C-alpha cells in the first residue's frame, strides 16, 4: 500500500529496463529520462539493490550532455541511497559508488551532502591522483612510428584522450575531437589519442575515418596506469606551461569540449 503523500514504489524490473534503454533515448529527451529514472530509484526501499541502481544511473549520466539538472538528480539519488545504506569497504579499497559520486562532484560540479568518511576518502584520492597526473610524462609512438613526448609539447595546449575501438562513447566523441584539432591546430592545440590496443586493430578501425589527431599506442598500459585510467573515454587538458587544467571523465560533446578549452587562451 502506498503511503499518502509519497510516490508509489516503482517495480525494480521497470527501472532496470529504463537503464538498459537509456543510451537509445534521443539526445533532447535524455535529461528528462534520467531525471525520471532517478525519481523512480528514490521510491525503492533502502538497501544495496537501491545503491546499485543509483550507481548504474551515475555510470550512464556522464555520457554526453544531459544537462545539469539530470546530473544533479542522479547524484542526489546515489547520495541518498548511500546515506540510507552505507557500503562497507573491502580492506582499504573505497567502494565504487563513493568513487563514482566523488567524480560527479569534482568533475561535473554537482552539489551533494554526504557525511561519510568513505566519500571524503574518495574525493581525496581524486585530488591525489590529479597531483600525480599533473607531474606525469610519457613518450609513445604513433601508428607511423613517430614519437611524441608530453614534456616536449610545452608551449602547446594538449588534450590527452584515452580511448579504444570497442568503446561506443569513445567513438561518438572522435568526430568532435577531430574537428577541434583541425580548427585550433594553428593556435597550438594538440590532441593525443592514446589506446592500449594493438596497432593493426586500431589501423583497421581508423582507415576509413580520416581521423587527423595523432593516435599513440600504449601497448603495455604503462601510461594508462600513470594517468589512473579506470574507465574510458577519459580526457585531460594541459596548458602551455604543462599544468593540468581540466579533466573529462566520460564522453563529451563538442560544446563540452569547447567549455573545457575556455580555460586556455584559444579563441574561435
N, C-alpha and C positions, 0 to 999 in steps of 0.2 A: 504494500500500500504506500502510495506517495505521501510524503509529509507536506502538509499545507504550506504554501509559500516557497517550497523548494522544487527545482526541476525534477521530473521523473527520471529514474535511473535508465540510461540507455544501455541496450544489450552490448556486452563486450564484443561479440562477433560483428556487430554493425560497425563499431569503432575500428576494428581490425580491417574490415573491408574498406573503410574510408581511407585508412592509412595506406593500404595496398594500391589504391586507385589515385592517390594524391598527385603523383607525377603525370597523370593523364589529364588533370584538370587544366582548363585554359588559363593562360597567364593572368588575364584580367579578373579571373574568378578565384584564383588560388588563395589570396589573402582571406577572403570570406570563408573559404572552405577550411582553412587552417584554424581560424577563429571558432568555427562551428565544431571542429574536432576537439579543440581544447575545452570548449564548454561541455561537450559530451563526456570527455575524460573526467571532468570535475564532478560528474554525477556518480562516478564509481565509488564503491566502498574503499576505505583506506586499506593499503596493503601493497605488497611487492608487485602485484599484477598492475595496479594503477600506476606505480612508478615506471614500470616497463612501457606501458602505453604512452605516458607522457614523454619518456626518453626517446621512444621511437619517433614521436612527432618532432622533437627537437632535432633529431638527425636529418629530418626532411626539410625543416623550415628554413635552413640556411642555403638551400639550393635556389639560386636566383634571387629575385627581389619581390617578396610577397608583401612588403610594407612593414612599417614599424609596429602597427597595431597587431599584426599577425605574429611578429616576433615576440612582442610583449605577452600576448595571450599564451603562446607556447611556453615561454619562460615562467609565467605565473603558474601554469598548470603543473610543471615539473617541480617548481619550488614548493607549492602547496602539498604535492604528493610526498615529497621528501620530508617536509615538516611533520606530516601525519605519520609517516613510516620511514624513519631513517634507515639507510642501508649500511650494515656493518662492514668495516674494511676487511680485506683479506691480507693478513700480515701487515706490511707497511703501505700497501697499494690503496690509493684513493679509488673508490668505486666509480665506474664510468658516469653514472648520472650526475655526480657532483662536478666532474671534469667538464661534461657537456654544458652544464648550467654556467659554470665559470667562464667558458668560452663565449657563451652568448652575452654575458655581462661585459667581458673585456673587449670583444671584437664587434659585437652588434649593438652595444651600448644600451641594452635594456636595463631596467631598474627592478631589483627584487630585494626582499628582506628574508634572509635565512640565517638564523643564528646557529650555525653548526660548524664545529672545528674542521670537519672534513671538507666543507665547502670553502672555508678560508684556506685550507691547505692546498686545495686545487687551484685557487686563484694565485697563491704564492708560487706554485710550480710553473704556471704560465709566465709569470714575471721573471722567474729564474731562467726558464728556457729562452725567453726573449733576450736576456742579457748574454747568454751564450751564443745565440744566433747572431747578435749584433757584432760579435767578435769573430764570426766564422769566416773561413776562406776555403776555397777549393779550386782545383784545376781539373777540368774534364774535357774530353774530346767530343766534337760534334759528329754527325753522321758522315762527314767527309774527312774526318781525322784532324780537323783544326782544333787547337787547344784554346780554351777560354779560362781565365783565372778571375775570380771575383775581385781580388785586390788590385788587379791591373786595370780595372774599369773605373777607378776613381776619376772623378770629373764627369762621369756619365750618371744618369738616373737608371737604375737597374731594377727590373721586375724579375724575380726568380719564381718560376711557376713549376710546381711538381704535378705530374700528370701521368696517364697511361692510356694505351689504346683501348683497353677493355672498360674504361671508366666513362659512363654516359655523361655525367655532369662535366667532366673534363672536355669531352668532345664538343659539348654545347658552347663552351666559352672560348674555344680556339679561334673562331672567326673574329671575335671581338679583340682578342689578343693580337691577332694578325693585323687587324685594322689599326689598332693603336700603335703598333710597332711601325707600320708604314707611315702613319700620319705624323708621329713625333720623332721619327728617326733622325731627321735633320736637326732637331733641337737637343739631341743627345740621349734619347731613350733607347735602352737595350732591354730586350725581353729574352730571357734564357729559359727554355722549356726543358725540364730535367725529367728523365724517366729511367727506371731500373730494368726495363725490358731489353731483350736482345735487339741489336741494330737491324737485323734483317726483318724482324716483325714490325718495327717502327717504320722502316723504309717502305714496306709493303702497304702500310696504312696511309702514310703521308704522300705517296707517289702521285695520286690524282688530286691532291688537295692544294698544291702550290702554297704551302704554309711557309712564310718567309722567316720568322724568328729562328735563331739557332736552336737546334734540338740536341741536347747533351745527354750522353749515356753514362749513367751511374751504375755500372754493371755489378759492383759488389755492394751497392746500397750504402756506402760509407757516408755520402753527402745527405742521403735521407736521414740517417741516424744523427748526423751533425745538426740537422735542422729539426729534429724531433718530430718527424713526419709520422703520424699515425692514422692519416686519412687524406684522400685526395679528391678533388684538386685543392691545392694549398699554395697561396701566393704571398711573397714577401717583397716589399718595396724598400729599396735603399736609395738614399740621397747621394748627391755628387761627392759628399765628404765620406761616404761609406756607412753612414749611420742608418739604422733600421727606422723607417718612418711609419710603416703601416703593415698590417697582416690581414689577409683574407682567408677564412677557414673553410671555404667551400666555393661552389660555383658562383661566379659574379657575372652580372650583366655589363653591357658597355657603360651604362650610366654609373653603376657602382665602381667600375674600374676608373672612370673619369673622376669620380668623387675621391678615390684614393689618391689620384695624381694631383689633386688640389693641394696636397702637402708639399708639392715641388714647385719649381719655377717654370714648368711647362705652361704654354698658353695656346689656345685654339688658333 
